[in-house]
Amino acid sequence: MKEVEDYENRMTTFSKRKTGIFKKMNELVALCGVEAAFVAFSETGKSHTFAHPSMEDAAGRLKSPLIDESPRKDDTNTDSLVGAYKSQKNEDLKKLYADFAEELEMEKEKEKKLKKSKSDKRFDKMWWNAEGLSVEERKQLHQRFVELNVTLCGKVSQQFRKDGDGSDLAGHGH
């Protein structure tokens, strides 16, 4: 194994591998009834955690591994079940937040690259840049856009007729 060189690919790999580890940790907890904790720090310095029943319990166990300071809870106790559910929901929300924060960082990085490439004048060669086209070529380009618009409108109209009232364009929920 070696480190992924490209930053964007490395962040994608990190996100996918982290999600896989979280799934495996969740399965381990659910299937074996164990306590588990996992912490990873991304290149951006953000922490990504998974813990059951909580990170505080796991940290306490690390400090004194031979002594289980938390009394065993009766599974029929409603309060402990609600507490465990809230704790897991909290961990799930933390993971979701961390994933969104990581995605935001990746999007910011993409935006920087886009601005840099724009400032490098790479957009001069893109298809939407009509500069340098003759009047006839611009008319042809305009005509193609008009035809594309008509075609797309026809497809949408056809879909509305298929669906009846048009309330479900994707065909879901029937």
Backbone torsions as a table, in degrees:
resi	resn	phi	psi	omega
1	MET	NA	148.5	175.2
2	LYS	-143.9	160.5	-177.9
3	GLU	-65.7	140.1	175.9
4	VAL	-70.8	124.0	-173.4
5	GLU	-72.2	-49.2	-175.7
6	ASP	-70.0	128.9	-175.9
7	TYR	-58.6	-48.6	-177.2
8	GLU	-63.2	-44.3	177.8
9	ASN	-64.1	-37.2	179.3
10	ARG	-64.8	-42.1	179.7
11	MET	-67.5	-38.3	177.7
12	THR	-64.8	-45.2	178.6
13	THR	-61.0	-44.2	178.5
14	PHE	-58.0	-47.7	-177.6
15	SER	-61.9	-44.6	-179.4
16	LYS	-66.9	-45.1	-179.1
17	ARG	-65.2	-39.8	179.5
18	LYS	-62.4	-43.9	178.4
19	THR	-61.3	-41.5	178.3
20	GLY	-62.7	-41.9	178.3
21	ILE	-64.6	-42.9	178.7
22	PHE	-60.4	-41.8	178.7
23	LYS	-62.5	-44.9	-179.8
24	LYS	-64.1	-40.8	178.8
25	MET	-62.6	-42.3	179.5
26	ASN	-62.9	-42.3	177.9
27	GLU	-63.6	-42.8	179.5
28	LEU	-59.5	-43.9	179.1
29	VAL	-65.3	-46.3	-175.9
30	ALA	-68.6	-43.0	-174.5
31	LEU	-80.4	-32.9	-172.5
32	CYS	-110.9	-8.2	178.7
33	GLY	63.5	37.9	-177.9
34	VAL	-102.5	164.8	170.8
35	GLU	-91.7	142.3	-176.9
36	ALA	-148.2	151.7	176.4
37	ALA	-147.4	143.9	179.7
38	PHE	-145.4	134.4	177.7
39	VAL	-134.7	132.7	174.1
40	ALA	-136.2	143.3	177.5
41	PHE	-114.1	123.5	179.7
42	SER	-75.3	171.7	177.6
43	GLU	-59.6	-28.3	-179.2
44	THR	-78.6	-4.7	178.5
45	GLY	91.1	0.6	-179.8
46	LYS	-78.7	140.5	177.5
47	SER	-93.1	144.5	178.2
48	HIS	-127.0	120.2	-172.9
49	THR	-126.8	151.9	169.0
50	PHE	-136.3	131.9	178.3
51	ALA	-152.1	142.0	173.4
52	HIS	-141.9	126.1	3.3
53	PRO	-76.7	-29.9	176.3
54	SER	-158.1	160.9	178.1
55	MET	-66.4	-33.6	178.9
56	GLU	-62.9	-43.3	178.1
57	ASP	-62.4	-42.9	-179.4
58	ALA	-64.1	-42.3	179.1
59	ALA	-64.3	-39.5	177.4
60	GLY	-63.5	-38.5	178.6
61	ARG	-67.6	-33.4	178.9
62	LEU	-68.8	-36.6	-179.8
63	LYS	-67.0	-39.9	179.1
64	SER	-135.9	79.8	-172.5
65	PRO	-66.0	-23.7	-176.9
66	LEU	-86.0	-15.3	-176.9
67	ILE	-113.2	120.8	175.2
68	ASP	-92.4	98.0	-175.3
69	GLU	-74.1	-20.8	-179.3
70	SER	-87.1	126.5	178.8
71	PRO	-67.5	146.7	178.7
72	ARG	-64.9	134.3	-177.6
73	LYS	-97.4	142.5	177.7
74	ASP	-75.6	126.6	-177.3
75	ASP	-63.0	-21.7	-179.8
76	THR	-82.8	-8.9	-178.7
77	ASN	-72.3	115.6	-176.4
78	THR	-61.3	-40.1	-179.3
79	ASP	-61.0	-42.5	-179.1
80	SER	-68.5	-35.3	177.6
81	LEU	-66.2	-43.9	178.3
82	VAL	-64.1	-42.8	178.1
83	GLY	-61.1	-44.0	179.0
84	ALA	-64.1	-41.2	178.9
85	TYR	-62.8	-45.8	179.6
86	LYS	-62.9	-41.6	179.7
87	SER	-62.2	-45.3	179.6
88	GLN	-65.7	-41.0	177.7
89	LYS	-61.2	-41.8	178.7
90	ASN	-61.5	-45.1	178.1
91	GLU	-63.2	-41.3	178.2
92	ASP	-61.1	-43.0	179.4
93	LEU	-66.1	-37.6	176.7
94	LYS	-62.2	-43.3	179.0
95	LYS	-63.4	-43.6	179.7
96	LEU	-61.6	-44.6	178.1
97	TYR	-60.6	-45.0	-179.7
98	ALA	-62.7	-40.4	177.8
99	ASP	-63.0	-43.8	178.6
100	PHE	-64.2	-40.3	178.5
101	ALA	-63.2	-40.2	178.4
102	GLU	-65.2	-43.6	177.2
103	GLU	-61.2	-40.8	178.9
104	LEU	-60.9	-43.4	177.8
105	GLU	-60.7	-41.9	179.8
106	MET	-64.8	-40.6	179.0
107	GLU	-66.1	-37.8	177.5
108	LYS	-63.6	-40.2	178.7
109	GLU	-64.3	-41.8	177.1
110	LYS	-61.7	-42.5	179.8
111	GLU	-61.2	-41.8	177.6
112	LYS	-60.3	-45.4	179.7
113	LYS	-62.8	-40.6	179.9
114	LEU	-64.1	-44.7	178.5
115	LYS	-63.3	-39.3	179.6
116	LYS	-64.9	-45.5	-179.2
117	SER	-67.4	-31.4	177.2
118	LYS	-67.7	-41.0	179.4
119	SER	-70.4	-22.3	176.2
120	ASP	-79.5	1.4	178.2
121	LYS	65.1	29.1	177.5
122	ARG	-73.8	-17.9	-178.1
123	PHE	-76.2	-10.8	178.9
124	ASP	-61.4	-24.5	-175.1
125	LYS	-98.3	2.6	-176.4
126	MET	-76.7	157.8	-173.2
127	TRP	-63.1	-29.5	-176.4
128	TRP	-80.9	-6.1	179.7
129	ASN	-84.5	110.0	-176.4
130	ALA	-88.7	-1.2	178.5
131	GLU	-63.7	139.4	178.8
132	GLY	89.8	-6.0	177.8
133	LEU	-88.2	146.3	176.6
134	SER	-73.4	168.6	178.6
135	VAL	-59.8	-41.5	-179.7
136	GLU	-64.7	-41.6	179.1
137	GLU	-66.2	-36.9	177.1
138	ARG	-65.9	-39.7	177.7
139	LYS	-63.4	-41.4	179.0
140	GLN	-64.2	-42.7	178.3
141	LEU	-62.1	-43.4	178.1
142	HIS	-61.1	-44.0	-179.0
143	GLN	-61.9	-40.0	178.9
144	ARG	-64.0	-38.6	177.5
145	PHE	-66.9	-39.3	177.3
146	VAL	-61.9	-45.4	179.5
147	GLU	-63.0	-41.0	177.9
148	LEU	-62.7	-42.8	178.6
149	ASN	-60.9	-46.2	-179.8
150	VAL	-61.6	-44.3	-179.6
151	THR	-62.2	-46.6	-179.6
152	LEU	-64.6	-41.1	177.8
153	CYS	-62.7	-39.4	178.1
154	GLY	-62.8	-42.3	179.4
155	LYS	-64.3	-43.0	179.7
156	VAL	-64.7	-43.9	178.8
157	SER	-61.6	-42.0	178.6
158	GLN	-62.4	-40.9	179.6
159	GLN	-65.5	-39.7	178.0
160	PHE	-61.5	-41.6	179.9
161	ARG	-65.9	-37.6	179.5
162	LYS	-64.3	-42.3	-174.9
163	ASP	-83.0	-2.0	-179.9
164	GLY	83.3	-96.6	-178.3
165	ASP	-83.4	-7.2	176.9
166	GLY	77.0	12.4	-176.4
167	SER	-76.2	-15.5	-176.8
168	ASP	-136.1	83.4	-175.0
169	LEU	-65.0	-29.3	-175.9
170	ALA	-83.2	-9.2	179.0
171	GLY	82.9	13.8	179.3
172	HIS	-91.5	151.4	172.3
173	GLY	86.1	6.9	177.1
174	HIS	-89.8	NA	NA
